Amino acid sequence: MNQENQTWCIQKTACEQENFHRKIWPYNNARTALLWCLRACNIRQNERVILPAYIGWSNREGSGVFDPIRELGLQYEFYAVDRHLQIDVDDLAKKLGDGTRVLVVIHYFGRPDPHLSEIVEMAHRAGIYVIEDAAHALYSAWVGNCCGQFGDATIFSLHKMLPIVNGGYLQVNNAELTKFLNTAGGYFESNSKYLMVGTEYDLAAIASVRQENQAFLKEIITQFSDKIELLWPDEADQQVIPQTLPIVINCRPREDLYFTLNKAGFGAVSLYHTMISEINQENFPESHWLARRILNLPVHQDCTKASLQAMVDCMKGIV
């Protein structure tokens, strides 16, 4: 239509309900959100899900992202990651062929892969659904805006990022998946309480504190640079908000630091110290190399500079 004949109209307030609207379903946890998302993808018997070859297991937590794969009896395959948890794009490209229905991308410790947009585009060209696992990346998605909107759906874990016991979200960016979830269930009224959680906390302020704590911790552990490495030494993206600060222990068994720190009251974790049995060392040696050495230091919003300094002082006597 000729612009001169176009009738322009601006309402007094915004009226388009779909503009910048997040389609979110609340669940008791992220793995249940993933299970419903996989159901919505309508994966057939001869089709498979492909996941990164860095998935852990523990008695308390199970295997997280892999549990729904087992529960639904789906076929699966793993693609390689390197010692810095960066996706091996060449290996992934080989596995995006016939029979792949869903690609799962995990934003480990809040950091999306540097090639995320390229990877999603590659999968979409092949007609493959992309699910972003942002269980560690609520702030990177909703504050930093560097993940969570590229794939067809994203799963979030609330209790891993906020001081609540349970809670997970499934955010859907794909109309076909939305239609399935609207008609087949996938929403439980008892979980609707979790919808308010995202508005009850100042996510931007929490994100800022986490970034400040990470920067402070990175600076004061440089004294151990010959014994401890940052998993991502060059990470400087201000859009990335950390879940923890991952470090690699080279000087002695990782367990020496893990148990000593926790005994002293410093809540270090190791994500993931034990690979699921389906990810074997012969095929994925880099994953197992990292699993034996990784330690995740807290940087969450309850940490103070004084407590972080005390934690590093405790580390001095070990390393």
Secondary structure, DSSP 8 states (H G I E B T S, - for coil): --GGG------SS---TTTT--EEEEESSHHHHHHHHHHHTT--TT-EEEEES--B-BTTTBTGGGHHHHHHT-EEEEE-B-TT--B-HHHHHHTSSTTEEEEEEE-GGG---TTHHHHHHHHHHTT-EEEEE-TT-HHHHHTS-SSSSSSSEEEEESTTTSSSS--EEEEE--HHHHHHHHHH----GGGGGGGGHHHHS-HHHHHHHHHHHHHHHHHHGGGGTTTEEESSTT---TT---SEEEEEE-SS-HHHHHHHHHHTT---B-TTSSB-TTS-TTT-HHHHHHHTTEEEEE-STT--HHHHHHHHHHHHTT-
